[in-house]
């Protein structure tokens, strides 16, 4: 348990824009559970406002938002020890976004890679994408977060939040907490089925809660080379082995690495082993997720309580920001 003097406020959000996959679990959720276990103050939210930049189907967004909350619970995020909530249930976050916008330079946002990437690819970029980093800053600052677990690709957005804090506190006094990005060194980089980073946007995921047949098909589609069964295979360059070892003990990693190198292992057999290891790891979580499908009222109550907890911090924060800026708190 963490020393109370060292207790941190941790915040992370995820867009409910697709089904959770192995990359989400090994790259993020495992760390979220660890933070809870260490006794930190944890806030984990479903970023449905952010998702509006890509999801334009009302019913799909509602389904994904509740579904992702159920995923989190099934994976082991304890709602009694962490606030799990929906971004839109904290209306103060949009007010804070506007207040922060008034101190945010245009050039800071124009340099953000997500916006620049869209423009370079010829994809129309709307104001939501342009202002995305300010809303993300509001998400972070609204609960006075000390640490924000992010992947390397999201680090820039936390740095933008830090810049905005600097501009705001420079103008109005030390009102906002300066957040730090948290990028643990020992977190596995999870490859997708095609060898790139696993991502919904690359359509290369292995999902956590898809039906058994779908999971088996996804694992079967992991890219391999043209080596024959009898040929030795290099585990260090194998996408299949990189995914396999996510589920293995240290002893099992060595066993399978030796099997790859020795020859005589067909890729079909190796993929069947990956499927078995996957099911060993996630069987109980998948069963719990099916139970939650039958308990939508429970999931909604978890989200209600999470939002209530977050708003206990958000309301005083926004009042402090208003007061600092000369906006009445009536």
N, C-alpha and C positions, 0 to 999 in steps of 0.2 A: 504494500500500500504506500502511496506517495505521502511524504511529509507534507502536512497542511501548508507549511510555508512555501513549498515548491509546487503546490497544486496549480495547474494551468487551466485556462479556458481554451478548449479545442473546438474548432468548427470545420466542417466539411460539407459540401453539397454535391449532389449529382443530378444531372438533367434526366427526368423521366422520359427519355426519347427513344428507348429501345429496351430489349430484355437484358438483364444482367448476365455477365459471362465470367469466365475464369480470370480474365484480366482484372475485372472489378474486385473479385474476391481476393486474389493473391496480391494485387497491387494496392488495395485500399482497405477492404473490409476487415481483413486480419489485423491491420494496424488500428482500426477503429475499436475493435474488441479489446485490443491490448490497452489502449488509452483508458477505456472504461475500467478494466481490471486494475489499473494503476491508481484509480481514484480521482482522475481529472474530471473537471466539469466539461461535459461533452454535448455538443449540439450537432446533429446530423439532419440535414434537410433535403427535401425534394424540390429542385429548382424549376418549378413549372413556369415561372415567368421567363426564365432563360430559355426553356424549351420552346417557347412560342416563336423563336427565330427559325425553328426547323419543323415543328409539328403544327400543322394547320388543320388537323382533324380533331374536332371537339371531343367526340366520343373516345377516340384513341388516346388523347391526352389524359382524360379522366381515368381511363382503364390503366394506363401506364403509371400514373401517379399513385393510385392505391396499390397497384401490383408491386411497384418498387418498394413501397413501405412494407408490404407483406414479405417481400424478399429479404429486406434488412432484418426483420424480426426472425424469420426462419433461419437466417445465417448466424444468428446469435447476438445481435445487438439488443441489449436488455433495456426495454423502455422504462423500467423502474429506476435505471441508473444513468440514462442518457435521454435527452430530449430529441425525439424523432418527430419532425413536423414538416408541413408544406409551406413553401416560401410565401404563397399568396395568403396564408392565414396570419401573416405578420404585416398588416397594412402599413405600419410605420417604415418598413424597408423602402417603399417607393417614395415616401416623403423624404427620408434621409438621402436617397439617391438624388433627388432634385436639389437638396441643400448642398450636397457634395459637388454636384455639377457646376454650381456657381463659382467654385474655386478651382475647377479642373481645366487646365489649358488644352486647347484643341490639339496642339502638337503632340501632347502626351498620348492621346487616343489614336491619332493618325499613325503613330509608330507601332501600335500593337499588332502583333503578327497575325492574329486571326482575321483582322480587318484587311491587312495588306495582302494576305494570301488569297482572300476572296477576290479582291480587285485584280490581282495578277492573273488569276485564272479566268477572268472575264465574267465572274458570277456577280449578279447584282447584290450589293450590300445595302441593307436597309439601316435605318437609324438604330434599331434594336441591336444589331451586330456592332455598330459603331460605339454605342453607349454601354455595351455589355460590361466592360471593365469597371464602370462606375457603379452599376448595379451589383457587381460582384464585390466591390469595395463596401457597399452598403450592407450586403449580407454578412461580411466579416466584422465590420465595425459595430453593427447593431447589437451584438452580444458581447462586445469588448473582448474579442478573441485575441489570445496571446500567440497561438500557433495554428497554422492552417496546413494540414497535410495535403500535398499536391504532387502530381507527377511533374517531371522536368518541363513538359509542354505547357503547364499551367503556372509555372513559377513567375512568368512575366506579369500575370494578372495580380499576384500578391505584391509584387514590386510596385505595380501601379497604385495599388491600395496604399502602400507605404508612402509613395509620393504624394498622394492626395491627403493623407494624414499630415504630412509635412506642410503642405500648402495651407490646410485648414488651421492647424495649431499655430502656424506662423502668423496667421491673420487674426485668430480669435482666442488664443491661449491654449493651454494643454488640456483639451477636452477629450480628444479621441485617443484610444489605445493604439500604440504602434505594433502591428502584427508581424510575426516572423513566419516565413514559409518553412515547412518541415518536409524534407525529402530524405527519408531514411536510406542509408547506404546498403542495407542488407535486404531490401525488398526485391523480390524476383521480377525481372522483366519478362513478361509473358508474351511469347510469340503467338501470332495467329496461325490459322491453318495454312496460310500461304507463306509463312516465314517473316512477314512484316509484323510490326507491333499489333497485338490483338485489339481491334477497335470495331465498334458498330459501324462507323463510317466506311471501313474497308470491307465490310461484309465477310469477315474472316473469323468469326467468333465460335467458341464452343460454349453454349449457353448453360446456365446453372439449373434452370427449372423447366427446360423444354421436355416434351415426352421422351421416353426411353429411345424410341426409334429415331427421333430427330437427333438426339445426342450421338447415337451410334453412327448415324450417317455423317454428322459433322466430324467425328473422330476419323471415320474412314476416309474423309477427303483431305486429311493432312498431307501436304506435299512431301514426296520422297523422291530420291534419285532413281536411276535405272539399274541399280545393283541387283544381281540375282540372289536367290536364297543363300547359296553357298558362299557368296562373296563376303569378306570382312567389310564392316561399315564403321565409319568414324562417328562416335556419339557426340564429339565436340562440334561437329558441323551439321548435326541432324536436328531439324525442327521437331521431328517425332520424339526423339529422346529428350529434347529441351522441354516439351510438354509433359512427357512421361515422368520426369524426375520431380515435377511439382508435387506429385502425390506420394513419392517414395521416401522411406527412411534412408539414412545414410548407407546402411547395409544394402538396401534394395537398389540404390543408385549404382553402387559398385557392381552388384550382380548384373544389372541390365547393361551397364557399360561394357562389361566383359563379354556378355552375350552378343552385343553389337560387333565388337572387335573380332570375336572368334569365327564369325561366319556361321552359316547354318540357321540363321534366324530370318524368316520371311517377314516382310513388312505387314502382311495381313495378320500374322500371329502377334506381332508387336502392337498393332493397333487394337487387337482384341484384348491384349493385356492392359493397354491404356484405358479402355472402356471399363474393365473390371476394377482397376485402381480408382478410376473416377467414381464409380458407384460405391466403392468402399468408403471413400471420403465423404460423399454427399448424400448417401441414402437416407440418413436420419433427417437431414435438413430438407430434402425433397419431400419426405413424408410430412414434416411439419408445414411445409409450404402448401401442400394439398389440404391440410386441415384449415389453414387460414383462408383458403378460398371459400370455405363454408362459414367463415366467421367475419364477414365484412364489417359488422357492427363493432367488433373488437378492434379491428384495424383502425376504423374511424375514431374510436375512443382514444387509442394510442396517439393518433395525430392531434386530436383535440387537446389532450393533456400536454403533449409536447409543445404545441403552440402557446398554451397557457404559460408554461414554464419560460419559454423564450420571450414572451411579451413582458414578463415581470422584469426582464433586463432591458428590453427594447424601449419600453415607454419612458423610463427615467433617462435613458441615453438620449432619446430624441428631445425630451424636455431640456436637457442640458445643452444640446446643440442649438435649439431654438433660442434659449436664453442668451447664449454666447453671441448669436447673430442678430439679436434684437427683434426676434419674432415672439409675440406675446404667447404665454401659456395660460390661456383662460379656461 
